[in-house]
């Protein structure tokens, strides 16, 4: 037969319930015959029959692009917020996303996920405002590539039930239209 480097596979392994698992320190890993999980963390929402909701804080190019993809995946936008709900950018995004334009303090009401697409230096302040009306267990996500989840530390001190994440795009985000 032909020799293959350890750690390479043919792609058929996934169908046999085999999964890639790193083993030991400094090793690349090898094919481990342990069963792969039936449902990944990113597939749990797809298996649910309920409609999932999100709010968008910061309806600029990045925020609208992420919101548009969430809508395409079956999510419902519950609110759009910006500096002022009456600004044209907030009104336009609210119309496109089919959600009301609201103050940041009301953005997290009745939603599971709040997406913060504001300038980096405004994320902590926007999160503090939105946290007051957000349901227990909601997920706060920001899109700032220069920040980690520690930007939410002050909010989590007051609301330890909030979950936090950072979604850093790996490439430039196009205009959502």
C-alpha positions in Angstrom: 0.0 0.0 0.0 0.9 3.6 0.0 2.3 5.3 3.0 0.4 8.1 4.6 1.4 10.7 7.1 -0.1 10.2 10.6 -2.9 12.6 11.1 -4.3 12.5 7.6 -7.5 10.9 6.7 -9.7 10.1 3.7 -12.8 11.9 4.9 -14.7 8.6 5.2 -13.9 8.4 8.9 -16.8 10.8 9.9 -19.3 8.3 8.4 -18.0 5.5 10.6 -18.4 7.5 13.9 -14.7 8.4 14.1 -13.5 11.8 15.1 -10.3 13.8 15.1 -9.0 14.3 18.7 -5.7 15.8 19.7 -3.8 13.6 22.0 -0.9 14.4 24.3 1.3 17.5 24.4 2.8 18.9 21.3 1.3 16.2 19.0 -0.9 17.1 16.1 -3.4 14.4 16.9 -4.5 11.1 15.3 -7.6 9.3 14.3 -9.3 8.2 17.5 -12.2 5.7 17.2 -14.3 7.6 19.7 -17.8 8.5 18.5 -18.3 12.0 17.3 -21.0 14.0 18.9 -24.4 13.7 17.2 -25.1 17.4 17.5 -22.5 20.1 17.6 -22.8 23.3 19.6 -23.6 25.3 16.4 -26.4 22.9 15.3 -28.5 22.9 18.5 -30.5 25.9 17.4 -31.3 24.3 14.0 -32.9 21.3 15.7 -35.2 23.4 17.7 -38.7 24.2 16.4 -39.0 27.5 18.2 -38.0 30.8 16.5 -34.9 32.3 18.0 -34.6 36.1 18.5 -31.8 38.6 18.5 -31.4 42.3 18.9 -28.9 44.5 17.0 -27.1 47.3 18.7 -25.2 49.3 16.1 -26.8 49.0 12.7 -23.8 49.8 10.6 -22.3 47.6 7.9 -21.0 44.8 10.1 -24.1 44.7 12.3 -26.5 44.6 9.3 -24.4 41.9 7.6 -24.5 39.7 10.6 -28.2 40.4 11.2 -29.1 39.6 7.6 -27.4 36.2 7.9 -29.2 35.5 11.1 -32.5 36.3 9.4 -31.6 34.0 6.5 -30.9 31.2 9.1 -34.5 31.6 10.5 -33.9 33.9 13.4 -36.2 36.9 14.1 -34.9 40.4 14.9 -36.7 41.8 17.9 -35.1 45.2 18.0 -32.6 47.6 16.4 -30.8 50.2 18.5 -28.3 52.9 17.8 -27.2 56.2 19.3 -30.8 57.5 18.8 -33.8 55.4 17.5 -34.8 58.3 15.3 -31.6 58.4 13.2 -31.9 57.4 9.6 -29.5 54.5 9.9 -31.4 53.0 12.8 -34.8 53.5 11.1 -33.5 52.0 7.8 -32.1 49.0 9.5 -35.2 48.5 11.5 -37.3 48.5 8.4 -35.0 46.1 6.5 -34.8 43.7 9.5 -38.6 44.0 10.3 -38.0 45.1 13.9 -38.8 48.2 15.9 -36.2 51.0 16.4 -35.6 51.3 20.2 -33.3 52.9 22.7 -30.2 50.8 23.6 -31.7 50.3 27.1 -34.7 48.5 25.6 -32.8 46.5 22.9 -32.4 43.3 25.0 -36.0 42.8 26.0 -37.6 39.6 24.6 -34.5 38.3 22.9 -31.9 35.5 23.4 -28.9 37.2 21.7 -27.8 40.8 21.6 -25.3 41.6 18.9 -23.1 44.6 19.6 -21.7 46.1 16.4 -20.8 49.5 17.8 -17.4 51.1 17.7 -14.9 49.3 20.0 -14.8 52.0 22.6 -18.6 52.1 22.9 -19.3 48.3 23.5 -19.0 48.4 27.3 -21.3 51.3 27.7 -23.9 49.9 25.3 -23.8 46.6 27.0 -24.3 48.2 30.4 -27.4 50.0 29.1 -28.8 46.9 27.3 -28.2 44.6 30.3 -30.8 46.2 32.5 -33.7 45.0 30.4 -32.3 41.7 29.1 -33.7 38.4 30.1 -31.7 36.0 32.3 -29.3 33.8 30.4 -29.2 36.0 27.3 -26.0 36.0 25.2 -24.1 39.2 24.5 -21.9 39.1 21.4 -19.6 41.8 20.1 -17.9 42.0 16.7 -14.8 44.0 17.7 -11.7 42.3 16.5 -9.5 44.3 18.9 -11.4 43.2 22.0 -12.0 40.0 23.9 -14.9 39.1 26.1 -13.4 41.0 29.0 -15.1 44.1 27.7 -18.3 42.6 29.3 -16.7 42.1 32.7 -18.4 45.1 34.4 -21.8 44.0 33.1 -21.2 40.5 34.2 -20.4 41.7 37.8 -23.9 43.2 37.9 -25.6 40.4 35.8 -23.7 37.2 36.3 -26.4 35.2 34.5 -25.5 36.8 31.1 -23.4 34.8 28.7 -20.8 36.6 26.6 -19.0 36.0 23.4 -16.9 37.7 20.8 -17.4 37.1 17.1 -14.4 38.3 15.2 -14.9 38.3 11.4 -11.9 36.7 9.6 -12.3 38.9 6.5 -13.8 42.2 5.4 -17.6 42.4 5.7 -19.3 43.4 2.6 -22.3 45.8 2.4 -25.4 43.8 3.3 -27.3 44.8 0.2 
